[in-house]
Amino acid sequence: MFWTPSDHTAVVLLVPTPSVLLDRASHFQALTVDEGRTDELGLHLHVDLGDGDRLQLLRLAPATANQPLAALVPLDKDGPDRLDSIARLLRARLGRPIPSDTRLTAQQRRRARHMLQAVDGRMNGAGYRDIAKAIFGVERVNDHPWKTSPLRDLTMDLVKDAFAMIAGGYRALLRRRHRGS
């Protein structure tokens, strides 16, 4: 699956290297990339970063495979996200350790995982209490009367938020939250 750069701020945009930098330019041939897909924007590729992680690249037209490339970063609110992705790409290219994607915190990743578990259970006929037991453990759920349990409200919120994600809210996961937004 390929995302548009406007939807997914981690897409690295590649353009021909400016002529003033050609003496220092190198090619991307050391990277393992998939077959890709071409459309009106250019060639969409995925590069394997290891450990099941990959990064999407978009080689914008008229850039070609046989020329040195540079990364393009628009000077906008998504610039820091794009710079993080470029740093991850460069570290992979140089054989250095690759940091995790920073757009989601560990807590946000955990909540997203719980949302997936909750909506999967609900779509397969499970009640909220059974979902809570699967996510939080039987002992924690049984610690409080279910009708007044904070885990009941949390479970219901997980299901509600998961359905909102399914309805298109998942795109918010592709962007970092910015202060003042």
C-alpha positions as CSV (number, residue, x, y, z in Angstrom):
1,M,0.0,0.0,0.0
2,F,1.3,3.4,-0.9
3,W,0.2,6.6,0.8
4,T,0.1,10.1,-0.7
5,P,2.6,12.5,0.8
6,S,-0.2,14.8,1.9
7,D,-1.8,12.0,4.0
8,H,1.4,10.4,5.3
9,T,4.1,12.8,6.5
10,A,6.7,10.0,6.7
11,V,6.8,9.6,2.9
12,V,10.3,10.7,1.8
13,L,10.2,12.8,-1.3
14,L,13.1,12.3,-3.7
15,V,14.1,14.7,-6.4
16,P,17.2,15.1,-8.7
17,T,20.2,16.4,-6.8
18,P,20.7,20.1,-7.5
19,S,23.7,20.7,-9.9
20,V,25.6,22.6,-7.2
21,L,25.8,19.4,-5.1
22,L,26.4,16.9,-7.9
23,D,30.1,16.5,-7.0
24,R,29.1,15.1,-3.6
25,A,26.1,13.1,-4.7
26,S,25.8,9.4,-4.6
27,H,23.2,6.9,-5.8
28,F,20.6,4.9,-3.8
29,Q,21.6,1.5,-5.3
30,A,22.8,0.2,-1.9
31,L,19.2,0.2,-0.6
32,T,16.9,-2.7,-1.0
33,V,13.6,-1.5,-2.4
34,D,10.5,-3.2,-3.7
35,E,9.2,-3.1,-7.3
36,G,7.2,0.0,-6.6
37,R,4.3,1.6,-8.5
38,T,4.3,4.5,-10.9
39,D,1.6,7.1,-11.1
40,E,1.3,10.8,-12.1
41,L,3.4,11.8,-9.1
42,G,6.4,9.5,-9.8
43,L,7.6,6.2,-8.6
44,H,6.4,5.0,-5.2
45,L,8.8,2.6,-3.4
46,H,9.2,0.9,0.0
47,V,12.7,0.5,1.5
48,D,13.3,-2.2,4.1
49,L,14.8,-0.7,7.3
50,G,15.0,-4.1,9.0
51,D,13.1,-5.6,11.9
52,G,9.9,-5.6,9.8
53,D,10.1,-1.8,9.5
54,R,9.9,-0.1,6.2
55,L,9.8,3.4,4.8
56,Q,7.9,4.8,1.8
57,L,9.8,6.8,-0.8
58,L,8.4,8.8,-3.7
59,R,10.8,9.5,-6.5
60,L,9.1,12.6,-8.0
61,A,9.0,12.9,-11.8
62,P,11.3,13.7,-13.6
63,A,13.9,12.0,-11.4
64,T,15.1,8.7,-12.8
65,A,16.8,5.6,-11.3
66,N,20.2,6.4,-12.8
67,Q,20.7,9.9,-11.3
68,P,21.8,11.1,-7.8
69,L,18.8,12.0,-5.6
70,A,18.1,14.5,-2.9
71,A,15.3,14.5,-0.3
72,L,12.8,17.4,-0.5
73,V,11.4,18.9,2.7
74,P,8.7,21.5,2.3
75,L,9.0,24.2,4.9
76,D,5.7,23.6,6.6
77,K,4.3,22.2,9.8
78,D,5.0,18.6,8.6
79,G,8.7,19.4,8.1
80,P,9.9,17.8,11.4
81,D,8.1,14.5,10.5
82,R,9.7,14.4,7.1
83,L,13.1,15.2,8.6
84,D,12.7,12.3,11.0
85,S,12.0,10.0,8.1
86,I,14.9,11.3,6.1
87,A,17.2,10.7,9.1
88,R,15.9,7.1,9.4
89,L,16.6,6.6,5.7
90,L,20.1,8.0,5.9
91,R,20.9,5.9,9.0
92,A,19.7,2.7,7.1
93,R,21.8,3.7,4.1
94,L,24.9,4.2,6.3
95,G,24.4,1.0,8.3
96,R,23.7,2.8,11.5
97,P,21.1,1.9,14.1
98,I,17.6,3.2,13.1
99,P,15.5,4.9,15.7
100,S,11.8,4.1,16.0
101,D,9.2,6.2,14.3
102,T,8.5,9.0,16.7
103,R,5.1,10.0,15.4
104,L,3.4,7.8,18.0
105,T,4.4,7.4,21.6
106,A,4.6,4.0,23.3
107,Q,1.3,4.9,25.0
108,Q,-0.4,5.8,21.7
109,R,0.8,2.5,20.1
110,R,-0.5,0.6,23.1
111,R,-3.9,2.3,22.9
112,A,-4.1,1.6,19.2
113,R,-3.3,-2.0,19.8
114,H,-6.0,-2.2,22.5
115,M,-8.5,-0.4,20.1
116,L,-7.8,-3.1,17.5
117,Q,-8.3,-5.9,20.0
118,A,-11.5,-4.2,21.3
119,V,-13.1,-3.7,17.9
120,D,-12.1,-7.1,16.7
121,G,-13.8,-8.6,19.7
122,R,-16.9,-6.5,19.3
123,M,-17.2,-7.3,15.6
124,N,-17.0,-11.0,16.5
125,G,-19.9,-10.7,19.0
126,A,-18.0,-10.3,22.3
127,G,-19.6,-8.2,25.0
128,Y,-17.7,-5.3,26.6
129,R,-16.9,-7.2,29.8
130,D,-15.4,-10.1,27.8
131,I,-13.4,-7.6,25.7
132,A,-12.1,-5.9,28.9
133,K,-11.1,-9.3,30.3
134,A,-9.1,-10.1,27.2
135,I,-7.3,-6.7,27.2
136,F,-6.8,-6.0,30.9
137,G,-7.0,-9.4,32.5
138,V,-9.8,-11.2,34.4
139,E,-8.5,-10.3,37.8
140,R,-8.4,-6.5,37.1
141,V,-11.9,-6.6,35.6
142,N,-13.3,-8.6,38.6
143,D,-11.8,-6.2,41.1
144,H,-14.7,-3.8,40.7
145,P,-18.4,-4.1,40.1
146,W,-18.8,-4.0,36.3
147,K,-21.5,-1.3,36.1
148,T,-19.2,1.2,37.9
149,S,-15.8,-0.1,36.8
150,P,-13.5,2.4,35.1
151,L,-12.4,-0.4,32.9
152,R,-16.0,-0.6,31.6
153,D,-15.9,3.0,30.4
154,L,-12.4,2.6,29.0
155,T,-13.4,-0.5,27.1
156,M,-16.5,1.2,25.6
157,D,-14.3,4.2,24.6
158,L,-11.8,1.8,23.0
159,V,-14.5,0.3,20.9
160,K,-16.1,3.7,20.0
161,D,-12.7,5.2,19.0
162,A,-11.8,2.1,17.0
163,F,-15.0,2.4,15.0
164,A,-14.1,6.1,14.4
165,M,-10.6,4.9,13.2
166,I,-12.3,2.5,10.8
167,A,-14.5,5.3,9.5
168,G,-11.3,7.2,8.4
169,G,-9.9,8.5,11.6
170,Y,-6.8,6.2,11.2
171,R,-5.2,9.0,9.1
172,A,-4.6,10.9,12.3
173,L,-2.1,8.2,13.1
174,L,0.0,9.1,10.1
175,R,0.7,12.6,11.4
176,R,2.3,13.9,14.6
177,R,0.1,16.1,16.7
178,H,1.3,19.6,16.7
179,R,0.9,22.1,19.5
180,G,-1.8,24.6,18.8
181,S,-3.6,22.3,16.3
